[in-house]
């Protein structure tokens, strides 16, 4: 499925496509990027037997010492059985701090820009899937679905088998379910 425009208007359809694909292919884990929790909500009701993992922005992403997801939203998602993961972004993290301070571009940032050639959401899907695997929130070696977006909302869903960050090039994208044109 190709969306004519990126953005949050595609969140509901992306969630429906991801759930339908997970159920039809017996995929047991969906990783969804969401710094507010809004992109997770359409998945909760239809996720019968599917584990949902929400990956937030790292603390300090928008404001030093703060996380963009409220404590109330985190608690509500967790009460609904969602695992909420907050961790350093695997494709930026410390390298972005170095490049901001001394200039230049480093390997993880180059990888991020390369993945963005397929769309910002594809980059987000790969990154959050690796973060979830590194945190032990998804099993190693399994196909999972990752959902990401372009800015706000969800507009991309991908079936992939993530590798740990220390073996990032072993990550395999099996299929793009949906993304903006």
N, C-alpha and C positions, 0 to 999 in steps of 0.2 A: 504494500500500500504506500503510495506517495501522496503526501499532503501538499497542497498548492502553496501554503505559507507555513512557516515555522511558528511555534509559540503555544501558549496555554489553551487556545481554542481547540487543540488536538488532544488534550489530556484524557478526556472521557473515552474517545475512540482508541487511543493508544492503550489505555487500561483494558478495554474490551478485547482488543486484538491480542494483547499479551496473555490475558486469562484464557481466552479460547485456545490459543496455541499451547499454553502450558497444560491445560486439561487434555487436549487431544494427543499430546506427545508425552504425557506422563512426566513432565518437568516439575520438580517439587520445590524449586526456589525461584523467587522473583526478587531482584535487587532493584530498588527504585531510588533515584536521587531526588531529594526534597529537603530544602532548607526551612520550609514552613510546615510541612506535613500535608499540604493541600494535594500534592500529586499522589499521595498514598491512599487517600480516602476512597477513590473509586475502585480500588483493588480489594478492600477489606471484605465487603459483602460476598463477592464472588470467588473468594480464594479458598474454596473448600479443599482442605488437605494440602494447600500450598503455603509454604513458609514465606512471609513477606519480610524483607530486610530494607529498612529506610536508611540511606546514607546521607548525612547532613553535611553542610559545609563545616570545616574545622572551626573551632573557637578562634576568634580573632580575624576571621575572613573579612567581615564588614566593619567590625569595631573591636579594637584590642580588648581582650579579656571577656568578650561576649560571644554567645552563640545566638544565631538568628532564630532558632526554634525555641519557642517558649517552653518553660517547664511544664505548663498545663497541657500543651499539645503533646509533648514527649510522653507524659503520663497517660494521656488518653490513648495514644497509639499503642503503647506498651500494654495497657489494659485490654486492647483489642487483639493482643497476641503478636504485634509487630515488634521485631527487634530493631531498635534505633541505634545506629552506629555513628559516632563522631570520631574522626581520625584525620591525621595529616593527609593531604591529597598526594597520592602516589606519583602523579605526573607533574607536580610543581613543587610543593613543599619547600625544602631548604634551597633547592636550585633557584627558585624564584627570588628568594631573599638575597642570594648571591648576585643574581643578574640585576636586581634593583640597586644594589649597593655599588657594584663594580662594573656593571655593563656586561654585554655579551649574552650568548644563549648557550645552554648546556643540553646534554643528551635527552633528559626527560622532557624538557620543554620542546625540543625538536620533535620528539615522538608525539607530544600532544598536538602540535601544529600539523603534523602529518595526518593524524587521525581526524582532525577537523576538516581535512580535504573531503571526507565522506559525510561531513556534517558535525556540528558542535555536539549533537546528541550522541553520535557514535563514540566520540572521545569520552564523553561523560559515562556512557555505558561501560566501556573498557576499564576506565579508571575506577569506578565504584565497584565493579565486579572484583577487581584485584584487591581493593581495600577490604571488601567483605570476606574474601578468601583469606587474606592475611590475618584478619581478626577472628577467623574460625567460625564465621557466621554462615558460610556455605561449604559443602564438602568438596574436597579436592577431587578432580577428575570427572565431575558430573557436568552435564550441560545444564546451564541455568538461563534464565531470561533476565536481562538488565534493561531498565527503562531510564532514559535521560531526556534532556531537552535543550532547547536553544534559549538561553536566558531563563525565563520563568516557564513553569508548566512542563508537561511531558509531550514530546512529539516524536520520539524515537524508541524503538524496542528491538533488541538484538538477542539472538540465541548465541551463546558463547560458552567456552570452557576456559575459565580464567586460570592463569598460572600465578604463583606467588610473585611478588615484586622482584625477588632475587632471581627469577627466571622469566621475566616479563615477556620475552620473545617466544615463549612456549604458549602464550595465550592464543586461542584459536577462535575466530569468529566463524560460526557455522552458517548463520543466516541473518539477514536484516528483515525483520517483520514489517516495520514501517519507519518512515523518516520523511522529512520535508524534501521536496524536489531540489 
